[in-house]
């Protein structure tokens, strides 16, 4: 679905001002969702300059965003450590969907699913053989990814670097006096060539 939907407008290849809005939205969305996570006010990764970005605007402001990174191997995708040992060897190019954020005021309106469909359509159009993802957002997010062709491959590893390394301790739930880790799920979508 390209274009617009119920007052929302999709932008592929956001301009510099929109990218700045995306970087601010990342921090805001994460802090809103997990107040204990010290997400920066402006969250920009080194990979942002080489990844493809999508944004959804409402009233001229970025309210949702996501990216697709394409690399020649799984070891070159962002947060590659979470996939180590989870998948067998993957022929390139390998895509990774990540940094999906939705402003809390615009949640549950299908924006993340719209971004997922757009990213998968682009991955297919440019010949990406495998796309990987990971999430700790729970079963609704897993179901949403499965609806665009992903399948659960197993449990993802902990982050070992970057801002999300601090997330490991937060991804625990209290259970009868002790903290238990939540599962971070690794998923894969393999392109079926007709």
LINGINOR-V508524 format. One record per residue. N is the residue number from 0. OMEGA is omega in radians with two decimals (none if undefined). BURIAL is # if it has 16 or more other C-alpha atoms within 10 Angstrom, else .. D_CENTER is the distance of its C-alpha to the mean C-alpha in Angstrom with 1 decimal. Layout:
BEGIN
n:N omega:OMEGA burial:BURIAL d_center:D_CENTER
n:N omega:OMEGA burial:BURIAL d_center:D_CENTER
END
This chain:
BEGIN
n:0 omega:3.11 burial:. d_center:18.7
n:1 omega:2.97 burial:. d_center:19.3
n:2 omega:-3.03 burial:. d_center:21.0
n:3 omega:-3.12 burial:. d_center:21.3
n:4 omega:3.05 burial:. d_center:21.1
n:5 omega:3.11 burial:. d_center:23.2
n:6 omega:3.10 burial:. d_center:23.3
n:7 omega:-3.14 burial:# d_center:19.8
n:8 omega:3.12 burial:# d_center:19.4
n:9 omega:3.08 burial:# d_center:16.7
n:10 omega:2.99 burial:# d_center:16.8
n:11 omega:-3.08 burial:# d_center:15.9
n:12 omega:3.13 burial:. d_center:16.5
n:13 omega:3.11 burial:# d_center:16.8
n:14 omega:-3.06 burial:. d_center:19.9
n:15 omega:3.12 burial:. d_center:20.3
n:16 omega:3.12 burial:. d_center:21.0
n:17 omega:3.09 burial:# d_center:17.9
n:18 omega:3.08 burial:# d_center:15.8
n:19 omega:3.09 burial:. d_center:17.7
n:20 omega:3.11 burial:# d_center:16.8
n:21 omega:-3.11 burial:# d_center:13.0
n:22 omega:3.09 burial:# d_center:13.7
n:23 omega:3.13 burial:# d_center:15.8
n:24 omega:3.12 burial:# d_center:13.6
n:25 omega:-3.13 burial:# d_center:10.9
n:26 omega:-3.12 burial:# d_center:13.8
n:27 omega:-3.10 burial:# d_center:15.5
n:28 omega:3.14 burial:# d_center:12.8
n:29 omega:3.13 burial:# d_center:12.2
n:30 omega:3.12 burial:# d_center:16.0
n:31 omega:-3.09 burial:. d_center:16.7
n:32 omega:-3.12 burial:. d_center:14.7
n:33 omega:-3.08 burial:. d_center:16.0
n:34 omega:-3.13 burial:. d_center:19.1
n:35 omega:3.14 burial:. d_center:20.0
n:36 omega:-3.08 burial:# d_center:17.0
n:37 omega:3.11 burial:. d_center:18.4
n:38 omega:3.13 burial:# d_center:15.6
n:39 omega:3.11 burial:. d_center:17.3
n:40 omega:3.08 burial:. d_center:18.4
n:41 omega:-3.07 burial:. d_center:16.9
n:42 omega:3.13 burial:# d_center:13.8
n:43 omega:3.12 burial:# d_center:13.8
n:44 omega:3.09 burial:. d_center:13.0
n:45 omega:-3.12 burial:. d_center:15.5
n:46 omega:-3.09 burial:. d_center:13.1
n:47 omega:-3.11 burial:# d_center:12.6
n:48 omega:-3.11 burial:. d_center:16.0
n:49 omega:-3.14 burial:. d_center:15.3
n:50 omega:3.07 burial:# d_center:12.0
n:51 omega:-3.06 burial:# d_center:12.1
n:52 omega:3.02 burial:# d_center:11.0
n:53 omega:3.07 burial:# d_center:11.4
n:54 omega:3.02 burial:# d_center:12.7
n:55 omega:-3.12 burial:# d_center:14.5
n:56 omega:3.03 burial:# d_center:17.8
n:57 omega:-3.09 burial:# d_center:20.3
n:58 omega:3.12 burial:. d_center:23.7
n:59 omega:-3.13 burial:. d_center:22.7
n:60 omega:3.08 burial:. d_center:20.0
n:61 omega:3.14 burial:# d_center:16.2
n:62 omega:3.08 burial:# d_center:15.0
n:63 omega:-3.14 burial:# d_center:11.4
n:64 omega:3.10 burial:# d_center:9.1
n:65 omega:3.11 burial:# d_center:6.1
n:66 omega:3.04 burial:# d_center:6.8
n:67 omega:3.09 burial:# d_center:8.0
n:68 omega:3.14 burial:# d_center:10.0
n:69 omega:-3.12 burial:# d_center:13.2
n:70 omega:3.13 burial:# d_center:15.6
n:71 omega:3.11 burial:. d_center:18.8
n:72 omega:3.13 burial:# d_center:18.0
n:73 omega:-3.12 burial:# d_center:15.5
n:74 omega:-3.10 burial:. d_center:17.0
n:75 omega:3.14 burial:. d_center:15.9
n:76 omega:3.08 burial:# d_center:12.1
n:77 omega:3.14 burial:# d_center:10.3
n:78 omega:-3.07 burial:# d_center:10.7
n:79 omega:-3.10 burial:# d_center:13.0
n:80 omega:-3.13 burial:# d_center:15.1
n:81 omega:-3.11 burial:# d_center:13.0
n:82 omega:-3.06 burial:# d_center:14.0
n:83 omega:3.11 burial:. d_center:17.6
n:84 omega:-3.10 burial:. d_center:20.1
n:85 omega:-3.09 burial:. d_center:17.8
n:86 omega:2.95 burial:. d_center:18.1
n:87 omega:3.09 burial:. d_center:21.3
n:88 omega:-3.12 burial:. d_center:21.7
n:89 omega:3.04 burial:. d_center:19.6
n:90 omega:3.13 burial:. d_center:21.3
n:91 omega:-0.07 burial:# d_center:19.5
n:92 omega:-3.13 burial:# d_center:17.9
n:93 omega:3.09 burial:# d_center:14.7
n:94 omega:3.08 burial:# d_center:11.3
n:95 omega:3.05 burial:# d_center:7.9
n:96 omega:-3.07 burial:# d_center:4.8
n:97 omega:3.12 burial:# d_center:2.4
n:98 omega:3.03 burial:# d_center:4.0
n:99 omega:3.08 burial:# d_center:4.0
n:100 omega:3.07 burial:# d_center:7.6
n:101 omega:3.08 burial:# d_center:10.8
n:102 omega:-3.09 burial:# d_center:14.2
n:103 omega:3.14 burial:. d_center:16.0
n:104 omega:-3.11 burial:. d_center:18.9
n:105 omega:-3.13 burial:. d_center:16.9
n:106 omega:3.06 burial:. d_center:15.2
n:107 omega:3.09 burial:. d_center:16.2
n:108 omega:3.11 burial:. d_center:17.1
n:109 omega:-3.08 burial:. d_center:14.9
n:110 omega:3.13 burial:# d_center:12.7
n:111 omega:3.10 burial:# d_center:9.3
n:112 omega:3.10 burial:# d_center:11.3
n:113 omega:3.12 burial:. d_center:12.7
n:114 omega:3.09 burial:# d_center:9.7
n:115 omega:-3.13 burial:# d_center:8.8
n:116 omega:3.14 burial:# d_center:12.6
n:117 omega:-3.13 burial:# d_center:12.8
n:118 omega:3.12 burial:# d_center:10.4
n:119 omega:3.09 burial:# d_center:12.2
n:120 omega:3.12 burial:. d_center:15.5
n:121 omega:3.13 burial:. d_center:15.0
n:122 omega:3.11 burial:# d_center:14.2
n:123 omega:-3.09 burial:# d_center:17.3
n:124 omega:-3.11 burial:. d_center:19.4
n:125 omega:3.01 burial:. d_center:19.1
n:126 omega:3.08 burial:. d_center:19.7
n:127 omega:-3.07 burial:# d_center:16.7
n:128 omega:-3.10 burial:# d_center:18.0
n:129 omega:3.01 burial:# d_center:15.1
n:130 omega:3.13 burial:# d_center:11.4
n:131 omega:3.12 burial:# d_center:9.7
n:132 omega:2.98 burial:# d_center:6.8
n:133 omega:-3.11 burial:# d_center:7.5
n:134 omega:2.96 burial:# d_center:7.8
n:135 omega:-3.06 burial:. d_center:10.8
n:136 omega:3.08 burial:. d_center:10.6
n:137 omega:-3.01 burial:. d_center:13.5
n:138 omega:3.10 burial:. d_center:15.1
n:139 omega:3.13 burial:. d_center:14.3
n:140 omega:3.10 burial:. d_center:10.5
n:141 omega:3.12 burial:# d_center:11.8
n:142 omega:3.12 burial:. d_center:14.4
n:143 omega:3.12 burial:. d_center:12.2
n:144 omega:3.10 burial:# d_center:10.4
n:145 omega:-3.14 burial:. d_center:14.0
n:146 omega:3.08 burial:. d_center:15.3
n:147 omega:2.97 burial:. d_center:13.8
n:148 omega:3.10 burial:# d_center:15.2
n:149 omega:2.97 burial:# d_center:13.2
n:150 omega:3.13 burial:# d_center:15.3
n:151 omega:-3.13 burial:# d_center:15.1
n:152 omega:-3.14 burial:# d_center:16.4
n:153 omega:-3.13 burial:# d_center:17.0
n:154 omega:3.10 burial:# d_center:16.3
n:155 omega:3.10 burial:# d_center:14.0
n:156 omega:3.05 burial:# d_center:15.8
n:157 omega:3.02 burial:# d_center:15.8
n:158 omega:3.12 burial:# d_center:14.4
n:159 omega:-3.14 burial:. d_center:17.4
n:160 omega:3.07 burial:. d_center:16.8
n:161 omega:-3.11 burial:. d_center:15.2
n:162 omega:-3.06 burial:. d_center:14.4
n:163 omega:3.07 burial:. d_center:12.6
n:164 omega:3.12 burial:. d_center:15.8
n:165 omega:-3.12 burial:# d_center:17.4
n:166 omega:-3.05 burial:# d_center:15.0
n:167 omega:-3.11 burial:. d_center:16.9
n:168 omega:-3.12 burial:. d_center:19.9
n:169 omega:-3.11 burial:. d_center:18.2
n:170 omega:3.11 burial:# d_center:16.7
n:171 omega:3.05 burial:. d_center:20.2
n:172 omega:3.11 burial:. d_center:22.2
n:173 omega:3.12 burial:. d_center:25.9
n:174 omega:3.11 burial:. d_center:28.1
n:175 omega:3.03 burial:. d_center:31.9
n:176 omega:3.11 burial:. d_center:32.1
n:177 omega:-3.13 burial:. d_center:29.5
n:178 omega:3.14 burial:. d_center:25.8
n:179 omega:-3.11 burial:. d_center:23.9
n:180 omega:3.00 burial:. d_center:20.5
n:181 omega:3.09 burial:# d_center:17.8
n:182 omega:2.95 burial:# d_center:16.2
n:183 omega:-3.01 burial:# d_center:12.8
n:184 omega:3.03 burial:# d_center:12.4
n:185 omega:-3.12 burial:# d_center:11.6
n:186 omega:3.11 burial:# d_center:11.5
n:187 omega:3.04 burial:# d_center:12.8
n:188 omega:3.13 burial:# d_center:13.8
n:189 omega:-3.12 burial:# d_center:17.1
n:190 omega:3.10 burial:# d_center:18.5
n:191 omega:-3.12 burial:. d_center:22.0
n:192 omega:-3.10 burial:. d_center:24.4
n:193 omega:none burial:. d_center:27.3
END
